[in-house]
Amino acid sequence: MDFLKTLGIETTNNGVSTGTKWIKSAGETIDSFSPVDGKKIGTVIAADKASYEVVITKAEEAFTTWRLMPAPKRGEIVRQVGEALRTHKEPLGKLVSYEMGKSLQEGYGEVQEMIDICDFAVGLSRQLHGFTMHSERPGHRMYEQYHPLGIVGIISAFNFPVAVWSWNTMLAWVCGDVCVWKPSEKAPLCGVACQNIIADVFKKNNIPEGVCGLIIGGREVGEWMSADTRIPLVSATGSTRMGKAVGAAVGARLGRALLELGGNNAIIISKDADLDIAVLGSLFGAVGTAGQRCTSTRRLIIQEEIYESVKNKLVAAYKQLRIGDPLDQNNHVGPLIDKDAVKMYLDTIEKCKAEGGNFVVEGGQLSGEAYQSGCYVKPCIAEAQPGYKIVQHETFAPILYLLKYKTINEAIAIQNEVPQGLSSSIMTLNLREAEQFLSHAGSDCGIANVNIGTSGAEIGGAFGGEKETGGGRESGSDAWKVYMRRQTNTINYGTSLPLAQGIKFDV
């Protein structure tokens, strides 16, 4: 495939890099198979402890130089990375689609998200502002400023194999940090491709070796990073189970953890909703990326007076879905990431049925020549009750639960009763309902939308959630502050030393 050659992907690839140099490793080999057709794409040699140490040591050394480069100069490097991503948007988007399984349009969209965050970070590089405040003491000035932390460790998930890395890295870079990235072992070649792209930019600009390291590997690599006191911030995206382990390890050494974990996202559909918009938003939210987004719509909470109408519209819409090769832009839904994900999907369907769920659109695994990888499943819809245990659980697959409500207060209570708190939405043209949903007594999620779905966040806003979603914030707004340490400064330019709070200490 031409796009693999363009991105420098070979039959066997090194999985450890200091940013500009590939490091030899005696680690295990990781084979990457495409869920699209089951074919082997390539092999990656994972990190061992010795190669890991090389990357961390180089990162420490690079930080001493990188942090002294003026932020706008660091922003210029990020600008060039954005230009390189524009040049490689088509091949990288195809690799994302082929290795992960999302639709080609979503693959291109993910690379566009990388380009967008580069643009955002370039502007940010001239706006890393602090604050000035008045001192109570005469002849004194007070202000706050932000300094880079050092090494930022990034652990990303398979469902967004490149975008989440860029959210963290581009902001961390302009803040003066250096980065070490552990991509998902389920999509390792996307990590290799990104490293090849940025290495060219770094070499042209004589950027120190170590500003952006790559350490591909399994769980043990994430454990090394979480326990490493040389990494003051670990940003981890993945399951709640994984996040709890990372948070505990980082917290035990009093480090910082930025956690983006599970979501069990709901859309409330009011009787005052525009049903065409509501159904379209629900459809994409539920089946986009085959339900493998942390912001995927898992629950529809529908007002009882319009419940049957919405259900019938959804059933009709699901009949029109085309499932198949995601590189064929005529298809809406691609495969799940692997056969383990298929098993989890099938087990969840059986658990839902055991609790009394009624499937109005049946699920199941697809077979045949077009689905030879064994990773294709049918998006399905189940009528359920809020109290079902399975409804409280996030399944990374296209399973949508329909729930009824009477009043808006009841709907919000159903929305909030799950352990996760990432994304939420209400479909309504009723201003009072919309404002209540966004109020203190409304959605308890980090993201709350009106008349759009739960997925498809823009980079301009801070992204993240509450409760078991981890509480982290990435991407836009003032999320940059998590990558820096805050410092309060007081300067005495007078000729005496008055003390705060009027304390007298005369000798």
C-alpha positions in Angstrom: 0.0 0.0 0.0 1.5 3.3 -1.1 0.5 5.2 2.0 2.6 2.9 4.2 5.7 3.6 2.1 5.0 7.4 2.1 4.9 7.3 6.0 8.1 5.3 6.2 6.4 2.1 7.5 8.4 -1.0 6.8 7.9 -4.7 7.3 9.8 -4.5 10.6 10.0 -1.1 12.5 11.9 0.2 15.5 9.5 1.1 18.3 11.8 3.3 20.3 13.0 6.8 19.4 14.4 9.9 21.0 12.7 12.1 18.5 15.4 12.2 15.8 17.1 8.8 16.3 15.7 5.3 16.4 17.1 3.2 19.3 17.8 -0.5 19.1 15.8 -2.5 21.6 15.8 -6.2 22.7 12.0 -5.9 23.5 9.3 -8.2 22.3 7.9 -7.9 18.8 4.4 -6.5 18.3 2.6 -7.5 15.1 -0.1 -5.1 13.8 -3.0 -6.7 12.1 -5.7 -4.6 10.4 -9.2 -5.2 11.7 -10.4 -4.2 8.2 -9.2 -7.4 6.4 -7.2 -9.3 9.0 -3.9 -8.8 7.2 -0.6 -8.1 8.9 0.5 -4.5 8.3 3.9 -4.7 9.9 5.9 -5.5 13.0 7.3 -3.2 15.7 10.1 -4.0 18.1 8.9 -2.8 21.5 10.9 -1.0 24.2 12.9 -2.9 26.8 14.1 -1.3 30.0 17.5 -0.3 28.6 16.0 1.5 25.6 13.4 3.1 27.9 16.2 4.5 30.0 17.9 6.0 26.9 14.8 7.8 25.9 14.1 9.2 29.4 17.8 10.3 29.8 17.8 12.1 26.5 14.5 13.8 27.4 16.0 15.1 30.7 19.0 16.5 28.8 16.8 18.1 26.1 14.6 19.8 28.6 17.5 21.9 29.9 17.8 23.4 26.4 14.2 23.3 25.1 12.8 25.2 28.1 15.1 28.2 27.4 14.0 28.6 23.8 11.5 31.5 23.7 7.9 30.2 23.5 7.2 31.8 20.1 10.2 30.0 18.7 8.9 26.7 20.1 5.6 27.7 18.5 7.4 28.0 15.1 8.4 24.4 15.4 4.8 23.4 16.1 3.7 25.5 13.1 6.1 23.5 10.9 4.8 20.2 12.4 1.3 21.4 11.4 2.5 22.0 7.8 4.1 18.5 7.7 0.8 17.0 8.9 -1.1 18.9 6.1 1.3 17.4 3.6 0.8 13.9 5.1 -3.0 14.2 5.8 -4.1 11.7 3.2 -1.6 8.9 3.9 -1.8 9.3 7.7 -5.6 9.4 7.6 -5.5 6.2 5.5 -3.2 4.5 8.0 -5.4 5.5 10.9 -8.4 4.1 9.1 -6.7 0.9 8.1 -4.9 0.1 11.4 -7.7 1.2 13.8 -10.8 0.5 11.6 -12.6 3.8 11.7 -14.1 5.2 8.5 -11.8 7.0 6.1 -13.6 10.3 6.6 -13.0 9.9 10.4 -9.3 9.0 9.7 -8.9 12.3 7.8 -10.8 14.1 10.5 -8.4 12.8 13.1 -5.4 14.2 11.2 -7.3 17.4 10.7 -7.7 17.6 14.5 -3.9 17.3 14.8 -3.5 20.2 12.4 -6.1 22.3 14.3 -4.3 21.8 17.6 -1.0 22.8 16.0 -2.7 26.0 14.9 -4.1 26.6 18.4 -0.7 25.9 20.0 1.1 28.3 17.7 -1.2 31.1 18.8 -0.9 30.0 22.4 2.9 30.2 22.3 2.4 34.0 22.5 -0.2 33.9 25.2 1.3 31.9 28.1 0.2 34.7 30.4 0.3 35.1 34.2 -1.4 37.6 36.4 -0.4 40.8 38.3 -2.1 41.7 41.6 -1.7 44.5 44.1 0.3 44.0 47.2 -0.9 45.2 50.6 2.6 46.3 51.4 4.0 49.6 50.0 6.8 49.4 47.6 6.0 45.8 46.6 4.7 44.2 43.4 3.1 40.7 43.1 2.6 38.6 40.1 2.1 35.0 39.0 3.9 33.2 36.2 4.0 29.7 34.8 7.0 27.5 34.2 7.4 24.2 32.3 7.2 21.0 34.3 9.8 18.8 32.5 9.0 15.5 30.9 5.3 14.8 30.1 4.5 11.2 29.7 1.7 10.4 27.3 -0.2 7.1 27.2 -2.8 7.1 24.4 -5.6 4.7 23.4 -6.2 2.8 20.1 -9.5 4.6 19.2 -7.7 7.9 18.5 -4.2 6.7 17.8 -2.8 10.0 16.8 -5.0 12.9 17.8 -4.8 12.6 21.6 -1.0 12.4 21.4 -1.1 15.8 19.5 -3.5 17.4 22.0 -1.0 16.8 24.7 2.3 17.2 22.8 1.7 20.4 20.9 0.5 22.2 24.1 3.3 20.7 26.2 5.9 21.7 23.6 4.9 25.4 23.5 4.8 25.4 27.3 8.5 24.3 27.3 8.0 20.7 28.2 9.5 17.6 26.4 7.3 14.6 25.8 7.6 10.8 25.9 4.8 8.9 24.1 3.5 5.4 24.6 1.0 4.8 21.8 -1.5 1.9 22.1 0.1 -1.4 21.2 -3.1 -2.0 19.2 -2.2 0.7 16.7 1.6 1.0 17.0 2.3 1.9 13.4 0.4 5.1 13.7 3.0 6.1 16.4 5.9 5.1 14.1 4.4 7.2 11.3 4.0 10.3 13.5 7.5 10.0 14.8 8.8 9.9 11.2 6.9 13.0 10.3 8.1 15.1 13.3 11.7 13.8 13.0 12.1 15.5 9.6 10.9 18.8 11.1 13.2 18.5 14.1 16.3 17.6 12.0 15.7 20.6 9.7 15.6 22.9 12.8 18.5 21.3 14.7 16.1 20.5 17.6 17.9 18.7 20.5 17.5 14.9 20.5 15.0 14.0 23.2 12.3 16.6 22.8 9.8 14.0 21.8 10.5 10.3 22.6 8.6 7.3 21.5 8.4 4.1 23.5 6.0 1.5 22.1 5.2 -1.4 24.3 2.6 -3.1 26.4 1.3 -2.6 29.9 4.8 -2.7 31.6 5.9 0.4 29.7 3.0 2.3 31.1 3.9 1.0 34.5 7.5 2.2 34.1 6.2 5.7 33.2 3.7 5.9 36.0 6.3 5.0 38.6 9.1 7.2 37.2 9.8 10.2 39.4 11.6 11.8 36.5 8.2 12.3 34.8 6.2 14.9 36.7 3.1 14.6 34.6 1.5 11.5 33.1 -1.4 12.0 30.7 -3.3 8.7 30.2 -6.3 8.0 28.0 -8.1 4.7 28.2 -10.4 2.6 30.4 -11.3 3.6 34.0 -9.6 0.4 35.2 -6.3 1.5 33.5 -6.7 5.1 34.8 -7.2 4.0 38.4 -3.9 2.1 38.2 -2.0 5.0 36.6 -3.5 7.5 39.1 -2.6 5.3 42.1 1.0 4.9 40.9 1.5 8.5 40.0 -0.2 9.7 43.1 1.9 7.5 45.3 5.0 9.5 44.3 3.0 12.8 44.4 3.2 13.3 40.7 0.5 14.7 38.5 -1.9 12.6 36.5 -4.1 13.9 33.7 -6.8 11.2 33.2 -9.2 10.9 30.3 -11.1 7.7 30.9 -14.5 6.0 30.2 -17.7 7.6 29.1 -21.3 6.3 29.3 -22.8 9.2 27.4 -26.5 10.0 27.0 -28.7 12.2 24.9 -32.0 13.4 26.4 -34.6 13.8 23.6 -37.4 16.1 24.7 -40.9 16.2 23.3 -39.9 19.8 22.2 -36.9 18.5 20.2 -36.4 18.8 16.4 -36.6 15.1 15.8 -34.7 15.2 12.5 -31.7 16.7 14.3 -32.1 14.4 17.3 -32.1 11.2 15.3 -29.2 12.3 13.1 -27.1 13.3 16.2 -28.0 10.0 18.0 -27.2 7.9 14.9 -23.7 9.3 14.4 -23.0 9.3 18.2 -24.0 5.7 18.5 -22.4 4.1 15.4 -19.5 6.5 14.5 -16.2 4.7 14.9 -18.3 1.6 15.5 -19.1 2.9 19.0 -15.5 3.1 20.0 -15.3 6.7 21.0 -15.1 7.7 24.6 -17.8 10.2 23.7 -20.0 7.6 21.8 -23.7 7.8 22.6 -24.6 4.8 24.8 -28.0 5.8 26.1 -31.0 7.7 24.6 -33.3 9.1 27.3 -36.5 9.8 25.4 -39.7 11.6 26.7 -42.5 9.0 26.8 -44.9 11.0 24.5 -42.5 10.7 21.6 -40.7 7.5 22.5 -42.4 5.3 19.9 -41.8 7.9 17.2 -38.1 8.3 17.9 -37.7 4.5 18.2 -39.3 3.9 14.8 -37.2 6.6 13.2 -34.0 5.1 14.6 -34.9 1.6 13.5 -35.5 2.9 10.0 -32.2 4.7 10.0 -30.2 1.7 11.2 -31.6 -0.3 8.3 -29.8 2.1 6.0 -26.4 1.7 7.6 -23.7 0.2 5.4 -21.1 -1.9 7.2 -17.8 -2.8 5.6 -14.3 -1.7 4.6 -13.8 1.7 6.2 -11.6 2.8 3.4 -14.6 2.6 1.1 -16.3 5.9 1.7 -19.7 4.4 0.8 -19.7 2.6 4.1 -20.8 4.1 7.4 -19.5 1.6 9.9 -16.2 -0.2 10.0 -14.9 -3.0 12.3 -14.2 -3.2 16.0 -10.5 -3.1 16.8 -10.0 -6.8 17.4 -11.7 -10.1 18.2 -11.5 -9.5 21.9 -13.7 -6.4 21.4 -16.2 -8.5 19.4 -16.4 -11.0 22.3 -17.0 -8.2 24.7 -19.8 -6.9 22.4 -21.5 -10.3 22.2 -21.2 -10.8 26.0 -22.8 -7.5 26.6 -25.8 -8.3 24.4 -26.4 -11.5 26.3 -26.1 -9.7 29.7 -28.6 -7.1 28.5 -31.1 -9.8 27.4 -30.6 -11.6 30.7 -31.7 -8.5 32.5 -34.8 -8.1 30.3 -33.6 -5.9 27.5 -35.6 -6.0 24.3 -33.6 -5.6 21.1 -35.5 -3.7 18.5 -32.5 -3.8 16.2 -30.7 -7.1 16.7 -26.9 -7.3 17.0 -24.5 -10.1 16.1 -21.2 -10.8 14.4 -21.0 -10.5 10.6 -19.4 -13.2 8.5 -18.5 -13.7 4.9 -15.8 -12.7 2.5 -16.3 -9.0 3.1 -15.9 -9.5 6.9 -13.0 -12.0 6.9 -11.2 -10.3 9.7 -13.8 -11.4 12.1 -14.1 -7.9 13.6 -17.3 -6.7 12.1 -20.5 -6.5 14.1 -24.0 -5.1 13.7 -24.9 -1.8 15.4 -27.9 -2.7 17.6 -30.6 -1.0 19.8 -32.1 -2.4 23.0 -35.0 -1.1 25.0 -33.8 -1.1 28.6 -34.4 0.2 32.1 -32.1 2.7 33.9 -31.5 0.3 36.7 -30.0 -2.5 34.6 -26.4 -3.2 35.7 -25.3 -3.4 32.0 -26.6 0.1 31.4 -24.3 1.4 34.1 -21.3 -0.1 32.3 -19.5 1.3 29.3 -19.1 -1.2 26.4 -16.8 0.0 23.6 -19.1 -1.2 20.8 -22.2 0.1 18.9 -24.8 -0.9 21.4 -27.5 1.8 22.1 -29.9 1.6 25.0 -33.4 3.3 24.9 -34.8 4.6 28.1 -38.1 6.5 28.8 -38.7 9.5 31.0 -41.7 11.7 32.0 -40.3 14.9 33.4 -37.0 16.8 32.7 -35.9 16.3 36.3 -36.3 12.6 35.9 -34.4 12.7 32.6 -31.4 14.6 34.2 -31.4 12.2 37.1 -31.2 9.2 34.8 -28.4 10.9 32.8 -26.4 11.5 36.0 -26.8 8.2 37.7 -24.0 6.3 35.9 -20.5 6.3 37.3 -19.0 8.0 34.3 -19.3 11.7 33.5 -17.7 12.6 30.2 -20.2 13.9 27.6 -23.9 14.6 27.5 -26.5 16.3 25.4 -30.1 17.4 25.3 -32.2 17.8 22.2 -34.8 20.5 22.8 -36.2 23.8 21.5 -37.5 24.6 25.0 -35.2 27.3 26.4 -36.1 26.4 30.0 -35.1 22.8 29.6 -31.9 23.7 27.8 -30.8 26.1 30.6 -31.8 23.7 33.3 -29.7 21.0 31.7 -26.7 23.4 31.7 -27.3 24.7 35.2 -25.8 23.5 38.6 -28.8 21.2 38.8 -28.2 19.8 35.3 -25.7 17.5 33.7 -22.8 16.4 35.9 -20.6 15.8 32.9 -17.5 17.7 31.7 -19.2 18.3 28.4 -22.8 19.3 28.1 -24.4 20.1 24.7 -27.7 21.4 23.4 -29.0 20.2 20.0 -25.8 18.5 19.0 -24.7 14.9 19.9 -22.2 13.7 22.5 -19.3 13.1 20.1 -17.3 15.4 17.8 -15.8 17.9 20.2 -13.9 20.9 18.8 -10.3 21.6 19.9 -11.1 25.1 21.1 -12.8 23.9 24.3 -11.3 22.0 27.1 -12.0 18.3 26.7 -12.6 15.9 29.6 -15.0 14.6 32.2 -15.9 14.1 35.8 -16.4 11.1 38.2 -14.9 7.9 36.8 -13.9 9.8 33.6 -11.0 11.1 35.7 -11.4 14.8 35.9 -8.7 15.7 33.4 -8.9 18.4 30.7 -7.0 18.5 27.4 -6.9 20.5 24.2 -8.3 24.0 24.2 -9.4 26.8 26.6 -6.8 27.1 29.5 -6.0 23.3 29.5 -2.4 24.4 28.9 -2.0 25.2 32.5 -1.8 21.5 33.5 1.4 21.2 31.6 3.1 24.0 33.7 3.9 24.8 37.3 2.5 27.9 38.9 4.7 30.3 40.7 3.8 33.4 42.8 6.4 36.2 42.9 6.7 39.2 45.2 9.3 41.9 44.6 10.2 44.5 47.2 11.5 47.6 45.4 11.2 49.9 48.5 13.8 50.9 51.2 12.1 49.1 54.1 10.8 45.6 54.9 7.1 45.8 55.9 5.6 42.4 56.8 2.3 41.0 55.5 -0.8 41.2 57.7 0.8 44.2 59.6 3.0 42.0 61.7 5.7 43.9 63.6 9.1 42.3 64.1 11.4 45.0 65.4 14.9 44.1 66.7 
